[in-house]
Amino acid sequence: MAEVHLANVTKIYPGGVKAVDDLTLRVSDREFIVLVGPSGCGKTTTLRLIAGLEFLTAGRVSISGGVVNDVRPKDRDVAMVLQSYALYPHMSVYNNMAFGLKLRGVIKREIDRKVRSAAGMLGIEGLLDRKPNALSSGQRQRVALGRAIVRAPKVFLFDEPLSNLDARLRVQMRAELKELHRSLSTTIYVTHDQEEAMTLGDRVAVMNKGVIQQCGSPLQVYSQPVNRFVAGFIGTPPMNFLEGRLLREGGHYYFTEGANKIRLPQRLEKFLVGRENRQIVLGIRPESLAVKDGSKFSDTEPSLNVKVDVIEPLGNRSDLYITTAAGNRLVCRVETNSLPRNGAELVMHLNMDQVHLFEPGDEGVNIILRDAGGWSSAG
């Protein structure tokens, strides 16, 4: 069992910089978990703490049930794949992949079997005699993967391994990594690319300021974000936010934004008692907005008057960047075959089955999710 358990892990650098703050996370055997977040959120530091490349300030790291706080990196039985590939330029592909096994004293015949097996798995059998400078970036990345695979470690650690690749190759390598994981062990993968996180992970842990904000399946963190940070980070384009006030009138609750007054669904009313006249943030995904003419939503859905600022065509769909009368900026995803013109004034329908309500602030909590008992953060 290659389970990884981080218990109350903290890392403070000289000067009082807290890179990781009381982080607890359990990664199951053979699970693929992705740590995702903006630059400086602590995800790479967390990976280095697992690998033993950084010393803990507080807390405990366990691998396969054993605490490894004082175990040297080479004795933790983990393999790390870096963004920079870190290949030896003077060695052939074969020797780069074999190097770690030679240091461990593995017999030559077994080294050859493992190297050629990994090369076949990665489709680089014909490159074994080449030097790294004769390879493309995608081929170098496969060599770096192969060097980790031949070791058959308990845990694979990936630190933004695809960030140096072009967009097309990244998509290809994502699919290959997903397939490869079936034959790999427990995997912890770090990226700042939320699309990469959503497509790769069994679970996704969204980090900010050294703290795991939410950990769950990709669908869960997308459709049930625990706070405004997660909602705004996960999704392309990210969730829209309208800042306004909560009003109770005629026995119903309304979200008010300037002159706009949006009646909130009856199913939400029990969560809003006592919040009247307070600031609140309404969140809605771009695909949950639609132009009124030919709208995919019912005419009974609330609407907003908006002005089109920018149109981004994306093939069979386009993103409209729009502004409400109160000055809130939103993004709406529409079909390309019926585009308005820049500067056009439109009426947008909101799919109220898909709205979220948050407390004010960058990390304002999801009111409905919390009060409904669906609150979840690290797992």
C-alpha positions as CSV (number, residue, x, y, z in Angstrom):
1,M,0.0,0.0,0.0
2,A,1.6,3.3,-1.1
3,E,-0.7,5.7,0.8
4,V,0.7,9.2,1.5
5,H,-0.6,11.1,4.5
6,L,0.3,14.7,5.4
7,A,-0.8,15.7,8.9
8,N,-0.8,19.3,10.0
9,V,2.2,20.1,7.7
10,T,3.7,23.6,7.9
11,K,6.7,25.1,6.2
12,I,7.9,28.6,7.2
13,Y,10.9,30.0,5.4
14,P,13.4,32.5,6.9
15,G,11.8,35.9,7.2
16,G,8.5,34.4,8.4
17,V,7.2,33.4,4.9
18,K,4.6,30.7,5.5
19,A,4.6,28.6,2.3
20,V,2.4,25.8,3.7
21,D,0.0,26.3,6.5
22,D,-1.2,23.4,8.7
23,L,-2.0,21.3,5.6
24,T,-3.6,17.8,6.1
25,L,-4.2,15.5,3.1
26,R,-4.5,11.8,2.6
27,V,-3.7,10.2,-0.8
28,S,-4.9,6.7,-1.3
29,D,-2.9,3.8,-2.8
30,R,-2.7,4.2,-6.6
31,E,-4.7,7.4,-6.5
32,F,-3.9,10.3,-8.9
33,I,-4.3,13.5,-7.1
34,V,-3.5,17.0,-8.5
35,L,-2.5,20.0,-6.4
36,V,-3.5,23.1,-8.3
37,G,-3.4,26.8,-7.6
38,P,-1.8,30.1,-8.6
39,S,1.9,30.7,-8.4
40,G,3.1,31.0,-4.8
41,C,0.2,29.0,-3.3
42,G,2.5,26.4,-1.8
43,K,1.9,23.4,-4.1
44,T,5.5,22.9,-5.2
45,T,6.7,23.3,-1.6
46,T,4.2,20.6,-0.5
47,L,5.6,18.3,-3.2
48,R,9.2,19.0,-2.1
49,L,8.2,18.3,1.6
50,I,6.9,14.8,0.5
51,A,10.1,14.2,-1.5
52,G,12.3,15.3,1.5
53,L,13.9,18.1,-0.4
54,E,12.6,20.6,2.2
55,F,12.6,20.3,6.0
56,L,9.3,20.5,7.8
57,T,8.7,23.3,10.2
58,A,5.9,21.3,11.8
59,G,3.7,18.3,11.1
60,R,4.2,14.8,9.8
61,V,4.6,13.1,6.4
62,S,3.9,9.4,6.2
63,I,4.4,7.0,3.2
64,S,2.9,3.5,3.4
65,G,2.2,4.0,7.0
66,G,5.7,5.0,8.0
67,V,6.7,8.5,9.1
68,V,9.4,9.8,6.8
69,N,10.2,13.2,8.4
70,D,13.8,12.2,9.1
71,V,14.2,9.8,6.2
72,R,16.7,11.0,3.4
73,P,15.2,11.7,0.0
74,K,16.9,8.8,-1.7
75,D,15.4,6.4,0.9
76,R,11.8,7.5,0.6
77,D,11.2,5.4,-2.5
78,V,9.6,8.3,-4.5
79,A,10.4,9.5,-8.0
80,M,10.1,13.1,-9.0
81,V,9.6,14.4,-12.6
82,L,10.5,18.1,-12.9
83,Q,9.5,20.9,-15.3
84,S,13.1,21.3,-16.4
85,Y,13.5,17.5,-17.3
86,A,16.9,17.5,-15.5
87,L,18.5,15.1,-18.0
88,Y,22.3,14.6,-18.2
89,P,23.3,16.2,-21.5
90,H,26.4,14.0,-21.9
91,M,24.5,10.8,-21.5
92,S,22.4,8.9,-24.0
93,V,18.7,8.4,-23.5
94,Y,19.4,4.8,-22.4
95,N,22.0,5.9,-19.8
96,N,19.8,8.7,-18.5
97,M,17.0,6.2,-17.9
98,A,19.4,3.6,-16.4
99,F,21.5,5.9,-14.2
100,G,19.4,5.6,-11.0
101,L,19.2,1.8,-11.3
102,K,23.0,1.7,-11.7
103,L,23.5,3.7,-8.5
104,R,21.2,1.2,-6.7
105,G,23.3,-1.7,-7.8
106,V,20.7,-3.3,-10.0
107,I,22.2,-6.0,-12.3
108,K,22.9,-5.1,-15.9
109,R,20.3,-7.6,-17.4
110,E,17.5,-6.2,-15.2
111,I,18.5,-2.6,-16.0
112,D,18.2,-3.4,-19.7
113,R,14.9,-5.1,-19.3
114,K,13.4,-2.2,-17.3
115,V,14.8,0.5,-19.6
116,R,13.5,-1.1,-22.8
117,S,10.1,-1.9,-21.2
118,A,9.7,1.8,-20.1
119,A,10.9,3.0,-23.5
120,G,8.3,0.8,-25.2
121,M,5.6,2.1,-22.9
122,L,6.5,5.7,-23.9
123,G,7.2,5.1,-27.6
124,I,10.8,6.1,-27.4
125,E,12.5,2.8,-28.3
126,G,14.2,4.3,-31.3
127,L,15.7,7.2,-29.3
128,L,17.8,5.2,-26.8
129,D,21.1,6.0,-28.5
130,R,20.5,9.8,-28.8
131,K,21.7,12.6,-26.5
132,P,19.1,15.0,-25.0
133,N,20.1,17.9,-27.3
134,A,19.0,15.8,-30.3
135,L,15.5,15.4,-28.9
136,S,12.4,17.6,-29.1
137,S,10.9,18.9,-25.8
138,G,8.2,16.3,-25.9
139,Q,10.7,13.5,-26.4
140,R,12.8,14.9,-23.5
141,Q,9.7,14.8,-21.3
142,R,9.1,11.2,-22.2
143,V,12.7,10.4,-21.2
144,A,12.2,12.1,-17.9
145,L,9.1,10.1,-17.3
146,G,10.9,6.9,-18.3
147,R,13.7,7.6,-15.8
148,A,11.1,7.7,-13.1
149,I,9.1,4.7,-14.3
150,V,12.1,2.3,-14.4
151,R,12.6,2.8,-10.7
152,A,9.0,1.5,-9.9
153,P,8.8,3.8,-6.8
154,K,6.0,3.7,-4.3
155,V,5.0,7.3,-5.2
156,F,5.4,9.4,-8.3
157,L,5.7,13.2,-7.8
158,F,5.2,15.5,-10.9
159,D,6.1,19.2,-10.7
160,E,4.5,21.0,-13.6
161,P,6.0,18.5,-16.1
162,L,4.1,19.7,-19.1
163,S,4.5,23.5,-18.7
164,N,7.4,23.7,-21.3
165,L,5.4,22.0,-24.0
166,D,3.4,23.7,-26.7
167,A,-0.4,23.6,-26.4
168,R,-1.0,20.7,-28.8
169,L,1.7,18.6,-27.3
170,R,0.4,19.3,-23.8
171,V,-3.0,17.9,-24.7
172,Q,-1.4,14.8,-26.2
173,M,0.9,14.3,-23.2
174,R,-2.1,14.7,-20.8
175,A,-3.9,11.9,-22.5
176,E,-0.8,9.7,-22.3
177,L,-0.2,10.4,-18.7
178,K,-3.8,9.5,-17.9
179,E,-3.3,6.2,-19.7
180,L,0.1,5.6,-18.1
181,H,-1.3,6.0,-14.6
182,R,-3.1,2.7,-14.9
183,S,0.3,1.0,-14.7
184,L,1.9,3.4,-12.2
185,S,1.6,3.7,-8.4
186,T,0.3,6.6,-6.3
187,T,0.7,9.9,-8.1
188,I,0.8,13.4,-6.8
189,Y,0.8,16.0,-9.6
190,V,1.4,19.8,-9.3
191,T,0.2,22.3,-11.9
192,H,-1.1,25.9,-12.1
193,D,-3.2,24.9,-15.1
194,Q,-6.7,24.1,-13.8
195,E,-7.7,22.5,-17.1
196,E,-4.8,20.1,-16.7
197,A,-5.9,19.4,-13.1
198,M,-9.5,18.7,-14.1
199,T,-8.6,16.3,-16.9
200,L,-5.9,14.3,-15.0
201,G,-6.9,14.0,-11.4
202,D,-9.0,11.4,-9.6
203,R,-9.2,14.2,-7.0
204,V,-8.2,17.9,-7.2
205,A,-6.9,19.8,-4.3
206,V,-7.2,23.6,-4.9
207,M,-4.6,25.6,-2.9
208,N,-4.2,29.2,-2.0
209,K,-1.9,30.9,0.5
210,G,-0.5,27.6,1.6
211,V,-3.9,26.2,2.5
212,I,-6.0,23.6,0.7
213,Q,-9.3,25.4,0.0
214,Q,-11.1,22.3,-1.3
215,C,-10.3,18.8,-2.2
216,G,-12.7,16.6,-4.2
217,S,-13.5,15.1,-7.6
218,P,-13.1,17.4,-10.6
219,L,-16.8,17.5,-11.0
220,Q,-17.4,18.3,-7.3
221,V,-14.9,21.3,-7.2
222,Y,-16.5,22.6,-10.4
223,S,-20.1,22.3,-9.6
224,Q,-19.9,22.7,-5.8
225,P,-17.1,25.2,-5.0
226,V,-16.8,25.7,-1.3
227,N,-15.8,29.4,-1.6
228,R,-15.4,32.2,-4.1
229,F,-11.7,31.5,-4.6
230,V,-12.3,27.9,-5.8
231,A,-15.3,29.0,-8.0
232,G,-13.1,31.7,-9.6
233,F,-10.1,29.5,-10.1
234,I,-11.7,26.4,-11.5
235,G,-13.3,26.8,-14.9
236,T,-12.4,28.3,-18.3
237,P,-13.6,31.0,-18.4
238,P,-14.0,31.2,-14.6
239,M,-17.2,31.8,-12.8
240,N,-18.8,35.2,-13.1
241,F,-19.5,37.2,-9.9
242,L,-22.1,39.9,-9.4
243,E,-21.7,41.9,-6.2
244,G,-25.0,43.3,-4.7
245,R,-27.4,43.1,-1.8
246,L,-30.0,40.7,-0.6
247,L,-33.6,42.1,-0.5
248,R,-36.8,40.6,0.9
249,E,-39.9,41.9,-0.6
250,G,-43.5,40.6,-0.9
251,G,-42.4,37.3,0.9
252,H,-39.7,36.7,-1.7
253,Y,-35.9,37.1,-1.8
254,Y,-34.2,39.1,-4.5
255,F,-30.6,39.8,-5.4
256,T,-30.2,43.5,-6.3
257,E,-27.4,44.9,-8.4
258,G,-28.0,48.6,-9.1
259,A,-31.4,48.8,-10.9
260,N,-31.3,45.0,-11.6
261,K,-33.5,42.9,-9.3
262,I,-33.3,39.1,-9.7
263,R,-35.7,36.9,-7.8
264,L,-34.0,34.0,-6.2
265,P,-35.4,30.5,-6.5
266,Q,-37.7,29.4,-3.7
267,R,-35.4,26.4,-2.9
268,L,-32.8,28.9,-1.7
269,E,-35.0,30.9,0.6
270,K,-34.4,28.7,3.7
271,F,-30.7,29.6,3.5
272,L,-31.3,33.3,3.3
273,V,-33.4,33.9,6.4
274,G,-31.8,36.7,8.5
275,R,-29.5,38.0,5.7
276,E,-31.8,40.7,4.4
277,N,-30.1,44.0,3.3
278,R,-26.7,42.4,3.6
279,Q,-23.9,42.4,0.9
280,I,-23.9,39.1,-1.1
281,V,-22.2,37.8,-4.2
282,L,-24.0,35.9,-6.9
283,G,-21.9,33.5,-8.9
284,I,-22.9,32.0,-12.3
285,R,-20.9,30.1,-14.9
286,P,-20.5,31.5,-18.5
287,E,-22.5,28.6,-19.9
288,S,-25.4,29.4,-17.5
289,L,-26.0,32.8,-19.2
290,A,-27.8,33.0,-22.6
291,V,-28.9,35.8,-24.9
292,K,-32.7,36.2,-24.6
293,D,-33.5,35.9,-28.3
294,G,-33.3,32.2,-29.0
295,S,-32.3,31.5,-25.3
296,K,-31.8,28.0,-24.2
297,F,-33.5,28.9,-20.9
298,S,-37.1,29.6,-20.2
299,D,-38.6,33.1,-20.6
300,T,-39.5,32.9,-16.9
301,E,-35.8,33.0,-16.0
302,P,-34.6,36.3,-14.6
303,S,-32.7,38.6,-17.0
304,L,-30.0,41.3,-17.1
305,N,-29.5,44.2,-19.4
306,V,-25.9,44.2,-20.7
307,K,-23.6,45.7,-23.2
308,V,-21.2,43.7,-25.3
309,D,-17.6,44.9,-24.9
310,V,-15.5,42.1,-26.6
311,I,-16.2,39.0,-28.7
312,E,-13.8,36.1,-28.7
313,P,-14.6,33.6,-31.5
314,L,-13.5,30.0,-30.5
315,G,-14.6,28.0,-33.5
316,N,-18.1,26.5,-32.8
317,R,-18.6,28.7,-29.8
318,S,-17.6,32.3,-28.7
319,D,-17.1,34.1,-25.5
320,L,-18.9,37.4,-25.0
321,Y,-17.4,39.8,-22.5
322,I,-20.2,42.0,-21.3
323,T,-20.9,44.7,-18.7
324,T,-24.1,45.2,-16.7
325,A,-25.6,48.6,-16.1
326,A,-24.1,48.6,-12.6
327,G,-20.6,48.0,-14.0
328,N,-20.1,44.3,-13.2
329,R,-18.2,42.5,-16.0
330,L,-19.3,39.0,-17.0
331,V,-18.4,36.4,-19.6
332,C,-21.1,34.5,-21.5
333,R,-20.4,31.5,-23.7
334,V,-22.6,31.3,-26.9
335,E,-22.8,29.5,-30.2
336,T,-20.8,31.3,-32.9
337,N,-23.6,31.1,-35.6
338,S,-25.5,34.0,-34.0
339,L,-23.0,36.6,-32.8
340,P,-24.0,40.1,-31.8
341,R,-21.8,43.1,-32.7
342,N,-19.4,44.9,-30.4
343,G,-21.3,47.5,-28.4
344,A,-24.6,45.8,-28.8
345,E,-27.1,46.0,-26.0
346,L,-28.6,42.6,-25.0
347,V,-30.9,41.0,-22.5
348,M,-29.3,38.0,-20.9
349,H,-31.2,35.2,-19.3
350,L,-29.7,33.5,-16.1
351,N,-30.2,29.8,-15.5
352,M,-31.2,30.0,-11.8
353,D,-30.8,26.3,-11.3
354,Q,-27.0,26.9,-11.6
355,V,-26.5,30.0,-9.4
356,H,-24.3,30.1,-6.3
357,L,-24.4,32.6,-3.5
358,F,-21.2,33.6,-1.6
359,E,-20.3,35.8,1.3
360,P,-18.3,38.9,0.2
361,G,-14.5,38.7,0.0
362,D,-12.0,36.9,-2.1
363,E,-12.5,33.6,-0.2
364,G,-16.2,34.3,0.7
365,V,-17.8,30.9,1.5
366,N,-20.6,29.3,-0.5
367,I,-23.6,30.1,1.7
368,I,-25.9,27.4,0.2
369,L,-23.3,24.6,0.3
370,R,-22.2,25.4,3.8
371,D,-25.7,25.8,5.3
372,A,-26.9,22.7,3.5
373,G,-24.2,20.6,5.1
374,G,-22.3,20.0,1.9
375,W,-19.1,21.8,3.1
376,S,-15.9,20.0,2.2
377,S,-12.3,21.1,2.1
378,A,-9.3,18.8,2.4
379,G,-9.6,15.1,2.2
